[in-house]
Amino acid sequence: MRAKLFLLLSLICIGLSYTHFGAETLYDIPKPLGAIFFGLFLITWIFPRRIFDQFDRDEALRHQLIKNERQQRRRLHSQRRVHWKRREVHA
């Protein structure tokens, strides 16, 4: 699905760059965007879908571990008590 979307965006941008609106008004910006989207299409088309799914799962796990670590630090920080040392007052 991603590959088809990137290919569609690439074709739209490249087609738009050959019109008067794309060339004059948008200052030929659609042409490099079309090339970028075509590169993204090739990347997503060459690599199997499972690599992206595994990456998404790994990122979700990483974010969950970071969240758990922060919660543990907050708990430890809130459980610490301040113990004041008694000292003599100098007159």
Order of alpha helices (4+ residues) and beta strands (2+ residues): alpha-alpha-alpha
